[in-house]
Amino acid sequence: MRPLPAVLVHVCGAEDWRSAQTDGELRPESLTAHGFVHLSTPEQVHLPANRLYAGRTDLVLLRVDPARLSSPIRWEPGVPTDPAAMVFPHLYGPLPVTAVISVTSYEPDGNGRFGPVSP
């Protein structure tokens, strides 16, 4: 089993985060469509962000304490364009608001591209 890093991250729209705070958990479309919530390490978050959200300016970055998650995390491959052998943490259940330890704006650069973040 792969050891969990101290912090995982999830990117979502600010409005989705506001709704999650009311509901007590975040249930992105990927949970219904694929059975999991996309998570990343801070160093790799820019890969799915650029693939899924290029140019968006309404995003927030949720820093998640993996010790506060009760659903299983599985490390699985992303898409073929990701670096070889790179795997991403996928949460097989909703993301509880109580697992989120900080929320910051996640803005693209002048070219509409996102970069890695610090933990």
Summary of the structure (lengths in Angstrom):
residues: 119
radius of gyration: 13.4
end to end distance: 21.8
largest distance: 39.4
contacts: 329
relative contact order: 0.28
helix: 25%
strand: 29%
